[in-house]
Amino acid sequence: MKGIGNLGGLMKQAKKLQEDLERAQVEIADLRIAATAGGGMVTATVTGKGDLVSLALEREVVDPADVEMLCDLVVAAVQEAQRKAQQAAQEKLGPLAQGLGGLPGV
């Protein structure tokens, strides 16, 4: 019967970890992370999951004679915002992943 008590404790621990993970995933999805390129001329904002939600361009960066540069700046801003979002998600989920290490077989 002693093993059943341990199982109950493990189930409680697993349930709490699941709830914490779900809460962290909601918080990550609600995050808005911005990054700039071109000295602030291009700003990209992504969710915590990395989905692009807005893009802002300063008028001065829109040069019809140099569309390639504008494209490069947009890509750079979006990539940096996505990198920051991934880092924020890892920071939020990191402690939860450590908690999984306390469960047998994980």
HELIX and SHEET records of a PDB file:
HELIX    1   1 LYS A    2  ASP A   30  1                                  29    
HELIX    2   2 ARG A   59  VAL A   61  5                                   3    
HELIX    3   3 PRO A   64  ASP A   66  5                                   3    
HELIX    4   4 VAL A   67  LEU A  100  1                                  34    
SHEET    1   A 3 ARG A  32  ALA A  37  0                                        
SHEET    2   A 3 VAL A  42  THR A  47 -1                                        
SHEET    3   A 3 LEU A  52  LEU A  57 -1                                        
END                                                                             
